[in-house]
Amino acid sequence: TAGIATALLGEIESLTGRYNSAGARLSSFLERASATGDYLGGPFGVPALAQLLVGRGTPADGRDMAEGLVELLRPLGFAYHLSQGLRVLGAAHLATGDLEAAKAALIEAKELAASINNPWLAAHATHHLGELARQQDDTAQAENLHHEALTLRARTGLRPGVAESLESLAALATSQESFTEATRLFGAASALRAKTGLARWPADQASYDTDLARARDALGEPAFDTTWAKGEALTIDEAIAYVSRARGERKRPSSGWASLTPTELEVAKLVATGLTNPEVGERLFIGRGTVKTHLAHIFTKLGIATRSELAAEATRRAT
């Protein structure tokens, strides 16, 4: 019991930004546990330290630690601890750029969480799957997953997780040039972080700062400050209602896959299969000149120049 309490204290220190103290506490605890064979708190301490390593920007170390725990737990069938280990392992793989390994670990973590009806673990795994989809530039899937994680967290009162989900949705709104929406959500998340004492992982700070700078430049300083203040004033329920409503009202971005119109998407998918412009026109009941125009728009929006590049992009998104 003392070991479990020590591991949880270290996790709390990590989440509240006391990283050095957390690292020292967790490392010391795991060393003692290994030396004495008293490893009852290990399944709690190892994921906490592995997550700390990932969050501080050394994901390879976190991956190695989480992999060892998963290998140890898998034959034992402890669904809770295995799900937690796989969730951290997936986050580590994600941070090192091994997206296939991340996907496999996170899907398994989510399935295990569902098998024991644990919304906390399920929301964590879903959140990371949302970040995976974002890295793959699948904005629609990323939004679906982050909204799913937000719903789980809000329904079960996991307020620190709500702040994390709001920031992820704000980042997605930024990528879609919905800067007012993004700024208001960033403000709401900031207020919630302040209320709960939740720190941001150092590894996430640079992308956060970049998104804020984009929004500030797009809106201008006065409008940014006013919109941020409106976000800070939202209650959790109001912020959740706003992000759902704003998603439905958002305009299509000007570039990227999400900027393609429904017809452009159909043209892109057919061209990617190797059809010629006349063949695409026949399938969609439009003229070959119209197909050519759509294709020019697609190339501009995606920043590509050839049909082979389009085929590669469409194939990547279909996998």
Residue frames as qw, qx, qy, qz and C-alpha x, y, z in Angstrom:
[[0.000, 0.884, 0.468, 0.000, 0.00, 0.00, 0.00],
 [0.306, -0.785, 0.106, 0.528, 2.82, 2.41, 0.84],
 [0.411, -0.119, 0.603, 0.674, 4.38, 1.69, -2.54],
 [0.203, 0.630, 0.659, 0.356, 1.16, 2.44, -4.39],
 [0.152, -0.929, -0.256, 0.218, 0.76, 5.70, -2.45],
 [0.400, -0.565, 0.329, 0.642, 4.34, 6.68, -3.31],
 [0.356, 0.188, 0.682, 0.611, 3.75, 5.98, -7.00],
 [0.067, 0.798, 0.568, 0.189, 0.55, 8.02, -7.00],
 [0.279, -0.850, -0.047, 0.445, 2.27, 10.93, -5.23],
 [0.397, -0.292, 0.504, 0.710, 4.89, 10.91, -7.97],
 [0.238, 0.480, 0.698, 0.475, 2.19, 10.96, -10.62],
 [0.091, -0.911, -0.389, 0.105, 0.48, 13.92, -8.94],
 [0.353, -0.681, 0.199, 0.610, 3.79, 15.79, -8.84],
 [0.373, 0.055, 0.644, 0.666, 4.23, 15.12, -12.56],
 [0.115, 0.681, 0.655, 0.308, 0.76, 16.38, -13.45],
 [0.191, -0.944, -0.229, 0.140, 1.24, 19.56, -11.42],
 [0.424, 0.853, -0.168, 0.254, 4.59, 20.41, -12.95],
 [0.444, -0.751, 0.485, -0.060, 6.98, 19.33, -10.19],
 [0.861, 0.404, -0.297, -0.088, 8.95, 17.24, -12.62],
 [0.308, 0.539, -0.702, 0.349, 12.27, 16.97, -10.79],
 [0.447, -0.288, 0.631, -0.565, 10.59, 15.95, -7.55],
 [0.896, 0.160, 0.106, -0.400, 8.41, 13.44, -9.39],
 [0.726, 0.493, -0.479, 0.033, 11.37, 11.92, -11.21],
 [0.076, 0.475, -0.751, 0.451, 13.38, 11.57, -8.03],
 [0.623, -0.158, 0.509, -0.572, 10.48, 10.07, -6.09],
 [0.914, 0.253, 0.001, -0.316, 9.48, 7.56, -8.77],
 [0.609, 0.534, -0.572, 0.131, 13.04, 6.52, -9.63],
 [0.105, -0.438, 0.741, -0.497, 13.93, 6.01, -5.99],
 [0.754, -0.049, 0.387, -0.528, 10.77, 4.03, -5.34],
 [0.902, 0.348, -0.167, -0.194, 11.30, 1.71, -8.32],
 [0.392, 0.548, -0.687, 0.272, 14.94, 1.13, -7.39],
 [0.348, -0.309, 0.703, -0.538, 13.93, 0.12, -3.86],
 [0.852, 0.125, 0.207, -0.465, 11.12, -2.06, -5.15],
 [0.778, 0.470, -0.414, -0.052, 13.49, -3.84, -7.53],
 [0.198, 0.510, -0.743, 0.386, 16.09, -4.38, -4.82],
 [0.378, -0.183, 0.704, -0.573, 13.68, -5.73, -2.22],
 [0.082, -0.156, -0.946, -0.274, 11.32, -7.62, -4.49],
 [0.131, 0.555, 0.634, -0.522, 8.41, -5.62, -3.08],
 [0.099, 0.002, 0.515, 0.851, 6.94, -4.71, -6.44],
 [0.140, 0.601, 0.763, -0.193, 3.30, -4.21, -5.54],
 [0.131, 0.827, 0.160, -0.523, 3.42, -0.56, -6.56],
 [0.368, -0.244, 0.598, 0.669, 5.44, -1.22, -9.71],
 [0.254, 0.490, 0.729, 0.406, 2.49, -1.35, -12.11],
 [0.033, -0.941, -0.320, 0.106, 1.56, 2.11, -10.83],
 [0.358, -0.766, 0.216, 0.489, 5.06, 3.56, -10.66],
 [0.510, -0.051, 0.606, 0.608, 6.44, 2.39, -13.99],
 [0.282, 0.684, 0.549, 0.388, 3.72, 4.00, -16.17],
 [0.175, -0.958, -0.156, 0.165, 3.98, 7.20, -14.13],
 [0.427, -0.613, 0.383, 0.543, 7.73, 7.44, -14.66],
 [0.477, 0.199, 0.661, 0.543, 7.49, 6.37, -18.30],
 [0.157, 0.853, 0.461, 0.187, 4.86, 9.07, -18.93],
 [0.294, -0.888, 0.062, 0.348, 7.08, 11.61, -17.18],
 [0.503, -0.292, 0.539, 0.610, 9.96, 10.70, -19.48],
 [0.347, 0.517, 0.633, 0.459, 7.74, 11.07, -22.54],
 [0.045, -0.935, -0.351, -0.013, 6.31, 14.35, -21.28],
 [0.361, -0.811, 0.197, 0.417, 9.76, 15.79, -20.58],
 [0.469, 0.786, -0.298, -0.270, 10.97, 15.00, -24.09],
 [0.034, -0.466, 0.880, 0.088, 12.81, 11.67, -23.77],
 [0.834, 0.080, 0.029, -0.545, 10.21, 9.33, -25.30],
 [0.684, 0.325, -0.653, -0.023, 12.66, 6.57, -26.24],
 [0.076, 0.235, -0.805, 0.540, 13.47, 6.07, -22.55],
 [0.574, 0.020, 0.380, -0.725, 9.77, 6.06, -21.72],
 [0.804, 0.259, -0.351, -0.404, 9.10, 3.55, -24.50],
 [0.485, 0.293, -0.803, 0.185, 11.76, 1.15, -23.23],
 [0.163, -0.121, 0.723, -0.661, 10.38, 1.32, -19.69],
 [0.689, 0.140, 0.183, -0.687, 6.77, 0.83, -20.79],
 [0.712, 0.306, -0.571, -0.271, 7.70, -2.05, -23.10],
 [0.241, 0.226, -0.877, 0.349, 9.27, -3.91, -20.20],
 [0.390, 0.029, 0.579, -0.716, 6.15, -3.48, -18.10],
 [0.746, 0.257, -0.130, -0.600, 3.84, -4.62, -20.90],
 [0.588, 0.298, -0.749, -0.058, 5.92, -7.74, -21.50],
 [0.037, 0.132, -0.840, 0.525, 5.78, -8.51, -17.78],
 [0.451, 0.138, 0.459, -0.752, 2.04, -7.94, -17.43],
 [0.560, 0.216, -0.468, -0.648, 0.72, -9.47, -20.64],
 [0.487, -0.013, -0.870, -0.080, 0.77, -13.12, -19.48],
 [0.052, -0.117, -0.749, 0.651, -0.71, -12.16, -16.10],
 [0.108, -0.542, -0.737, -0.389, -3.94, -10.76, -17.52],
 [0.171, -0.575, -0.441, 0.667, -4.22, -7.67, -15.30],
 [0.338, 0.685, 0.506, 0.401, -6.40, -5.63, -17.67],
 [0.146, -0.976, -0.130, 0.096, -6.20, -2.33, -15.76],
 [0.449, -0.691, 0.364, 0.434, -2.42, -2.25, -15.48],
 [0.568, 0.115, 0.623, 0.525, -1.88, -3.66, -18.97],
 [0.258, 0.835, 0.427, 0.233, -4.16, -0.99, -20.44],
 [0.226, -0.951, 0.071, 0.197, -2.26, 1.72, -18.59],
 [0.561, -0.421, 0.515, 0.493, 1.09, 0.33, -19.73],
 [0.501, 0.382, 0.621, 0.466, -0.06, 0.08, -23.33],
 [0.108, 0.949, 0.293, 0.036, -1.48, 3.59, -23.24],
 [0.298, -0.851, 0.283, 0.328, 1.87, 5.03, -22.14],
 [0.584, -0.124, 0.643, 0.480, 3.71, 2.80, -24.62],
 [0.424, 0.670, 0.536, 0.289, 1.46, 4.10, -27.39],
 [0.038, -0.993, -0.045, 0.104, 2.16, 7.70, -26.37],
 [0.474, -0.610, 0.474, 0.423, 5.89, 6.97, -26.40],
 [0.563, 0.210, 0.659, 0.453, 5.72, 5.39, -29.86],
 [0.254, 0.882, 0.382, 0.111, 3.72, 8.39, -31.04],
 [0.199, -0.940, 0.156, 0.230, 6.38, 10.77, -29.76],
 [0.479, -0.427, 0.620, 0.453, 9.17, 8.82, -31.45],
 [0.393, 0.486, -0.385, -0.679, 7.28, 8.76, -34.75],
 [0.029, 0.035, -0.985, -0.169, 6.49, 5.03, -34.86],
 [0.510, 0.000, 0.026, -0.860, 2.85, 5.54, -35.78],
 [0.716, -0.018, -0.615, -0.331, 1.99, 1.92, -36.59],
 [0.454, -0.062, -0.777, 0.432, 3.30, 0.68, -33.24],
 [0.144, 0.001, 0.371, -0.917, 1.49, 3.55, -31.52],
 [0.616, -0.042, -0.274, -0.738, -1.79, 2.65, -33.18],
 [0.680, -0.063, -0.728, -0.058, -1.54, -1.02, -32.22],
 [0.307, -0.060, -0.695, 0.648, -0.72, -0.26, -28.59],
 [0.239, 0.023, 0.231, -0.943, -3.42, 2.38, -28.20],
 [0.660, -0.081, -0.440, -0.603, -6.18, 0.32, -29.80],
 [0.622, -0.124, -0.757, 0.158, -5.36, -2.56, -27.47],
 [0.137, -0.039, -0.542, 0.828, -5.27, -0.20, -24.49],
 [0.434, -0.036, -0.033, -0.899, -8.68, 1.17, -25.43],
 [0.706, -0.099, -0.604, -0.355, -10.17, -2.29, -25.87],
 [0.486, -0.105, -0.747, 0.442, -8.86, -3.41, -22.48],
 [0.080, 0.009, 0.352, -0.932, -10.26, -0.27, -20.86],
 [0.597, -0.076, -0.271, -0.751, -13.66, -0.99, -22.38],
 [0.653, -0.083, -0.751, -0.060, -13.53, -4.58, -21.15],
 [0.395, -0.283, -0.668, 0.564, -13.32, -3.37, -17.54],
 [0.085, -0.851, -0.454, -0.251, -15.56, -0.33, -18.11],
 [0.496, -0.532, -0.117, 0.676, -12.86, 2.17, -17.12],
 [0.349, 0.893, 0.258, 0.117, -13.62, 5.57, -18.72],
 [0.273, -0.877, 0.287, 0.272, -10.41, 7.15, -17.42],
 [0.520, -0.278, 0.683, 0.431, -8.19, 4.70, -19.28],
 [0.513, 0.546, 0.619, 0.235, -10.48, 4.67, -22.32],
 [0.145, 0.978, 0.119, -0.090, -10.37, 8.46, -22.55],
 [0.353, -0.710, 0.473, 0.385, -6.57, 8.51, -22.30],
 [0.538, 0.009, 0.738, 0.407, -6.19, 5.97, -25.10],
 [0.388, 0.751, 0.518, 0.129, -8.79, 7.74, -27.25],
 [0.054, -0.954, 0.085, 0.282, -7.04, 11.07, -26.72],
 [0.374, -0.516, 0.623, 0.454, -3.73, 9.65, -27.94],
 [0.507, 0.340, 0.729, 0.309, -5.47, 8.04, -30.92],
 [0.229, 0.928, 0.281, -0.081, -6.77, 11.51, -31.73],
 [0.184, -0.830, 0.379, 0.367, -3.23, 12.86, -31.63],
 [0.524, -0.097, 0.752, 0.388, -2.16, 9.99, -33.89],
 [0.442, 0.668, 0.577, 0.160, -4.85, 10.90, -36.42],
 [0.051, 0.974, -0.009, -0.222, -3.73, 14.51, -36.28],
 [0.364, -0.578, 0.587, 0.434, -0.13, 13.50, -37.03],
 [0.454, 0.181, 0.789, 0.372, -1.47, 11.59, -40.03],
 [0.111, 0.144, -0.213, -0.960, -3.26, 14.78, -41.10],
 [0.235, -0.414, -0.820, -0.317, -6.65, 13.09, -40.79],
 [0.112, -0.195, 0.271, -0.936, -8.44, 16.06, -39.28],
 [0.672, -0.260, -0.270, -0.639, -11.94, 14.59, -39.35],
 [0.809, -0.174, -0.555, 0.088, -10.89, 11.43, -37.52],
 [0.365, 0.109, -0.491, 0.783, -8.81, 13.43, -35.06],
 [0.329, -0.262, 0.098, -0.902, -11.81, 15.59, -34.23],
 [0.786, -0.249, -0.412, -0.388, -14.08, 12.59, -33.82],
 [0.733, -0.091, -0.572, 0.355, -11.66, 10.95, -31.40],
 [0.200, 0.130, -0.396, 0.887, -10.99, 14.10, -29.39],
 [0.513, -0.294, -0.068, -0.804, -14.71, 14.78, -29.07],
 [0.827, -0.210, -0.507, -0.124, -15.17, 11.18, -27.91],
 [0.561, -0.012, -0.547, 0.621, -12.43, 11.59, -25.30],
 [0.095, -0.243, 0.194, -0.946, -13.90, 14.92, -24.18],
 [0.681, -0.321, -0.285, -0.593, -17.35, 13.36, -23.74],
 [0.794, -0.176, -0.553, 0.181, -15.93, 10.51, -21.63],
 [0.403, 0.062, -0.435, 0.803, -13.96, 12.91, -19.47],
 [0.266, -0.280, 0.053, -0.921, -16.78, 15.39, -18.97],
 [0.736, -0.307, -0.424, -0.430, -19.35, 12.68, -18.22],
 [0.823, -0.279, -0.439, 0.229, -17.18, 11.17, -15.48],
 [0.360, -0.933, -0.009, 0.002, -15.83, 14.41, -13.99],
 [0.802, -0.118, 0.122, 0.572, -12.23, 13.99, -15.17],
 [0.087, 0.971, 0.108, -0.193, -11.55, 17.72, -15.20],
 [0.310, -0.633, 0.504, 0.499, -7.79, 17.66, -15.94],
 [0.454, 0.140, 0.781, 0.405, -8.55, 15.49, -18.96],
 [0.291, 0.838, 0.460, -0.047, -11.21, 17.97, -20.07],
 [0.081, -0.885, 0.209, 0.408, -8.56, 20.70, -20.19],
 [0.381, -0.315, 0.732, 0.468, -6.30, 18.48, -22.28],
 [0.415, 0.461, 0.754, 0.217, -9.13, 17.63, -24.69],
 [0.174, 0.926, 0.250, -0.220, -10.15, 21.28, -25.09],
 [0.163, -0.747, 0.431, 0.480, -6.58, 22.20, -26.00],
 [0.415, -0.034, 0.812, 0.408, -6.36, 19.40, -28.54],
 [0.336, 0.697, 0.627, 0.092, -9.60, 20.55, -30.16],
 [0.005, 0.930, -0.020, -0.366, -8.32, 24.13, -30.10],
 [0.316, -0.474, 0.635, 0.522, -5.17, 23.00, -31.90],
 [0.397, 0.320, 0.800, 0.317, -7.30, 21.29, -34.55],
 [0.202, 0.892, 0.382, -0.134, -9.38, 24.45, -34.96],
 [0.164, -0.787, 0.319, 0.502, -6.14, 26.38, -35.47],
 [0.373, -0.151, 0.774, 0.490, -5.06, 23.98, -38.21],
 [0.263, 0.566, 0.736, 0.261, -8.40, 24.63, -39.91],
 [0.170, 0.243, 0.100, 0.950, -7.96, 28.41, -39.60],
 [0.411, -0.715, -0.468, -0.316, -10.89, 28.77, -37.21],
 [0.403, 0.275, -0.452, 0.747, -8.93, 31.14, -35.01],
 [0.411, -0.447, 0.150, -0.780, -11.76, 32.64, -32.95],
 [0.913, -0.240, -0.225, -0.241, -12.92, 29.17, -31.99],
 [0.777, 0.134, -0.440, 0.430, -9.38, 28.07, -31.19],
 [0.139, 0.412, -0.377, 0.818, -8.62, 31.11, -29.03],
 [0.619, -0.433, 0.067, -0.652, -11.81, 30.77, -27.02],
 [0.953, -0.151, -0.261, -0.042, -11.06, 27.09, -26.38],
 [0.599, 0.270, -0.440, 0.612, -7.48, 27.82, -25.43],
 [0.173, -0.474, 0.284, -0.815, -8.78, 30.39, -22.94],
 [0.823, -0.345, -0.063, -0.446, -11.27, 27.93, -21.46],
 [0.909, 0.015, -0.352, 0.224, -8.58, 25.26, -21.12],
 [0.349, 0.418, -0.412, 0.730, -6.17, 27.71, -19.53],
 [0.456, -0.484, 0.203, -0.719, -8.73, 28.65, -16.88],
 [0.940, -0.216, -0.135, -0.225, -9.42, 24.99, -16.15],
 [0.747, 0.226, -0.425, 0.458, -5.71, 24.23, -15.86],
 [0.032, 0.484, -0.382, 0.787, -5.37, 27.05, -13.37],
 [0.692, -0.401, 0.087, -0.594, -8.30, 25.76, -11.30],
 [0.986, -0.117, -0.100, -0.064, -7.04, 22.17, -11.21],
 [0.422, -0.747, 0.485, 0.171, -3.31, 22.90, -10.98],
 [0.888, 0.226, 0.356, 0.182, -2.67, 20.88, -14.14],
 [0.178, -0.672, 0.433, 0.573, 0.64, 21.65, -15.83],
 [0.775, 0.583, -0.115, -0.215, 1.39, 21.21, -19.51],
 [0.896, -0.125, 0.245, 0.348, 4.00, 18.65, -20.47],
 [0.192, -0.702, 0.339, 0.596, 7.22, 20.37, -21.61],
 [0.364, 0.004, 0.779, 0.511, 7.23, 18.27, -24.79],
 [0.220, 0.683, 0.677, 0.162, 3.88, 19.84, -25.77],
 [0.148, -0.752, -0.186, 0.615, 4.83, 23.45, -25.09],
 [0.190, -0.285, 0.469, 0.814, 6.42, 24.34, -28.42],
 [0.017, 0.361, 0.778, 0.514, 3.41, 23.28, -30.53],
 [0.156, -0.763, -0.580, 0.240, 1.09, 25.04, -28.08],
 [0.203, -0.636, 0.036, 0.744, 3.08, 28.27, -28.38],
 [0.139, -0.041, 0.642, 0.753, 3.06, 28.00, -32.16],
 [0.042, -0.576, -0.778, -0.247, -0.73, 27.58, -32.27],
 [0.184, -0.794, -0.376, 0.440, -1.24, 30.57, -29.97],
 [0.212, -0.449, 0.286, 0.819, 1.07, 32.70, -32.10],
 [0.086, 0.232, 0.751, 0.613, -0.87, 31.75, -35.25],
 [0.120, -0.727, -0.676, -0.022, -4.17, 32.65, -33.64],
 [0.250, -0.731, -0.164, 0.614, -2.83, 35.92, -32.25],
 [0.193, -0.248, 0.461, 0.830, -1.38, 36.96, -35.59],
 [0.025, 0.384, 0.787, 0.483, -4.60, 36.07, -37.42],
 [0.198, -0.780, -0.593, 0.021, -6.95, 37.89, -35.02],
 [0.125, 0.680, -0.134, 0.710, -4.75, 40.77, -33.95],
 [0.264, 0.088, -0.705, 0.652, -3.81, 41.44, -30.34],
 [0.372, -0.091, 0.301, -0.873, -7.01, 43.22, -29.14],
 [0.796, 0.001, -0.274, -0.540, -9.40, 40.65, -30.64],
 [0.638, 0.124, -0.739, 0.179, -7.23, 37.79, -29.42],
 [0.076, 0.117, -0.658, 0.740, -7.24, 39.12, -25.84],
 [0.554, -0.043, 0.132, -0.821, -11.00, 39.71, -25.88],
 [0.816, 0.066, -0.457, -0.347, -11.72, 36.24, -27.29],
 [0.478, 0.155, -0.774, 0.386, -9.34, 34.60, -24.81],
 [0.177, -0.111, 0.531, -0.821, -11.11, 36.34, -21.92],
 [0.732, -0.005, -0.106, -0.673, -14.48, 35.08, -23.19],
 [0.758, 0.110, -0.642, -0.035, -13.07, 31.57, -23.18],
 [0.234, 0.179, -0.721, 0.627, -11.72, 31.93, -19.65],
 [0.409, -0.098, 0.317, -0.850, -15.18, 32.95, -18.46],
 [0.728, -0.016, -0.495, -0.475, -16.86, 29.78, -19.77],
 [0.712, -0.341, 0.531, -0.307, -17.89, 27.03, -17.39],
 [0.283, -0.213, 0.903, 0.242, -16.93, 23.47, -18.33],
 [0.463, 0.487, 0.734, -0.094, -20.43, 22.76, -19.61],
 [0.328, 0.867, 0.060, -0.371, -20.46, 25.98, -21.61],
 [0.046, -0.639, 0.656, 0.400, -17.05, 25.22, -23.14],
 [0.367, 0.032, 0.917, 0.151, -18.17, 21.74, -24.16],
 [0.439, 0.694, 0.535, -0.199, -21.40, 23.08, -25.68],
 [0.177, 0.857, -0.203, -0.439, -19.41, 25.75, -27.51],
 [0.162, -0.451, 0.788, 0.388, -16.86, 23.36, -29.03],
 [0.417, 0.300, 0.855, 0.071, -19.64, 21.11, -30.32],
 [0.349, 0.829, 0.349, -0.264, -21.57, 24.02, -31.78],
 [0.022, 0.806, -0.375, -0.458, -18.49, 25.69, -33.29],
 [0.379, -0.171, 0.842, 0.345, -17.52, 22.49, -35.06],
 [0.423, 0.548, 0.720, 0.051, -20.81, 22.46, -36.93],
 [0.207, 0.937, 0.178, -0.218, -20.53, 26.13, -37.86],
 [0.428, -0.577, 0.419, 0.555, -16.87, 26.12, -38.87],
 [0.582, 0.725, -0.182, -0.319, -15.91, 27.11, -42.39],
 [0.953, 0.156, 0.074, 0.249, -13.80, 24.78, -44.50],
 [0.451, -0.652, 0.270, 0.546, -10.05, 25.63, -44.29],
 [0.438, 0.801, -0.199, -0.357, -8.23, 26.99, -47.33],
 [0.414, 0.556, -0.717, -0.075, -5.62, 24.25, -47.65],
 [0.235, -0.242, 0.903, -0.267, -5.01, 20.61, -46.78],
 [0.111, -0.181, -0.946, -0.244, -7.18, 17.52, -47.26],
 [0.021, 0.550, 0.706, -0.446, -9.94, 18.97, -45.07],
 [0.142, 0.497, -0.052, -0.854, -10.24, 21.93, -47.46],
 [0.048, -0.009, -0.815, -0.578, -11.44, 19.74, -50.36],
 [0.604, 0.054, 0.062, -0.793, -15.09, 20.04, -51.30],
 [0.772, 0.043, 0.591, -0.227, -17.20, 16.85, -51.60],
 [0.785, 0.613, 0.021, -0.091, -16.83, 16.90, -55.39],
 [0.232, 0.779, -0.575, 0.096, -13.08, 17.49, -55.15],
 [0.514, -0.376, 0.742, -0.207, -12.83, 14.53, -52.79],
 [0.854, 0.300, 0.397, -0.151, -14.62, 12.32, -55.31],
 [0.594, 0.768, -0.238, 0.008, -12.36, 13.53, -58.12],
 [0.089, -0.714, 0.678, -0.150, -9.27, 12.95, -55.98],
 [0.685, -0.176, 0.683, -0.184, -10.28, 9.41, -55.07],
 [0.840, 0.474, 0.251, -0.082, -11.08, 8.48, -58.69],
 [0.409, 0.825, -0.386, 0.059, -7.89, 10.03, -60.06],
 [0.334, -0.605, 0.703, -0.166, -5.93, 8.16, -57.40],
 [0.828, 0.048, 0.548, -0.110, -7.26, 4.86, -58.78],
 [0.410, -0.180, 0.655, 0.608, -5.68, 5.67, -62.14],
 [0.414, 0.697, 0.584, 0.036, -8.71, 6.94, -64.06],
 [0.328, 0.200, 0.266, 0.884, -8.18, 9.58, -66.75],
 [0.158, 0.200, 0.202, -0.945, -10.00, 12.91, -66.72],
 [0.514, -0.015, -0.471, -0.717, -12.60, 11.73, -69.27],
 [0.516, -0.188, -0.836, 0.014, -13.19, 8.56, -67.24],
 [0.139, -0.252, -0.596, 0.750, -13.63, 10.58, -64.05],
 [0.298, 0.110, -0.090, -0.944, -16.04, 12.87, -65.88],
 [0.542, -0.113, -0.694, -0.460, -18.12, 9.90, -66.99],
 [0.407, -0.252, -0.812, 0.335, -18.31, 8.55, -63.45],
 [0.107, -0.405, -0.459, 0.783, -19.37, 11.91, -62.00],
 [0.279, 0.734, 0.595, 0.172, -21.45, 13.12, -64.99],
 [0.071, -0.903, 0.042, 0.422, -19.31, 16.21, -65.49],
 [0.662, 0.737, -0.124, 0.064, -17.20, 17.42, -68.43],
 [0.848, 0.013, -0.139, 0.512, -13.49, 16.68, -68.74],
 [0.226, 0.597, -0.109, 0.762, -12.75, 20.41, -68.55],
 [0.564, -0.687, 0.034, -0.457, -14.58, 20.57, -65.22],
 [0.940, -0.265, -0.089, 0.196, -12.53, 17.62, -63.99],
 [0.630, 0.345, -0.131, 0.684, -9.35, 19.43, -65.01],
 [0.130, -0.700, 0.093, -0.696, -10.45, 22.52, -63.07],
 [0.800, -0.561, -0.009, -0.213, -11.25, 20.47, -59.98],
 [0.912, -0.025, -0.112, 0.395, -7.88, 18.75, -60.25],
 [0.363, 0.546, -0.158, 0.738, -6.07, 22.08, -60.44],
 [0.443, -0.696, 0.097, -0.556, -7.85, 23.22, -57.27],
 [0.938, -0.339, -0.064, 0.017, -6.94, 19.95, -55.55],
 [0.765, 0.230, -0.170, 0.577, -3.27, 20.28, -56.44],
 [0.072, 0.644, -0.159, 0.745, -3.19, 23.86, -55.15],
 [0.646, -0.621, 0.049, -0.442, -4.92, 23.02, -51.87],
 [0.955, -0.276, 0.022, 0.108, -2.72, 20.00, -51.19],
 [0.149, -0.855, 0.450, 0.212, 0.52, 21.62, -52.35],
 [0.677, -0.090, 0.678, 0.272, 1.28, 18.88, -54.87],
 [0.229, 0.589, -0.371, -0.681, 1.91, 18.84, -58.61],
 [0.293, 0.229, -0.841, -0.393, 1.34, 15.35, -60.00],
 [0.810, -0.168, -0.262, -0.497, -1.28, 12.63, -60.13],
 [0.724, 0.046, -0.640, 0.252, 1.15, 10.17, -58.56],
 [0.099, 0.182, -0.538, 0.817, 1.54, 12.46, -55.54],
 [0.590, -0.174, 0.033, -0.788, -2.24, 12.64, -55.26],
 [0.843, -0.042, -0.499, -0.198, -2.50, 8.85, -55.47],
 [0.502, 0.117, -0.673, 0.530, 0.07, 8.47, -52.69],
 [0.175, -0.174, 0.387, -0.888, -1.78, 10.93, -50.48],
 [0.736, -0.121, -0.155, -0.648, -5.15, 9.27, -51.10],
 [0.784, 0.023, -0.618, 0.048, -3.70, 5.83, -50.39],
 [0.271, 0.170, -0.635, 0.703, -2.14, 7.03, -47.15],
 [0.394, -0.144, 0.264, -0.868, -5.46, 8.38, -45.96],
 [0.806, -0.044, -0.347, -0.478, -7.29, 5.19, -46.86],
 [0.641, 0.096, -0.719, 0.249, -5.03, 3.04, -44.65]]
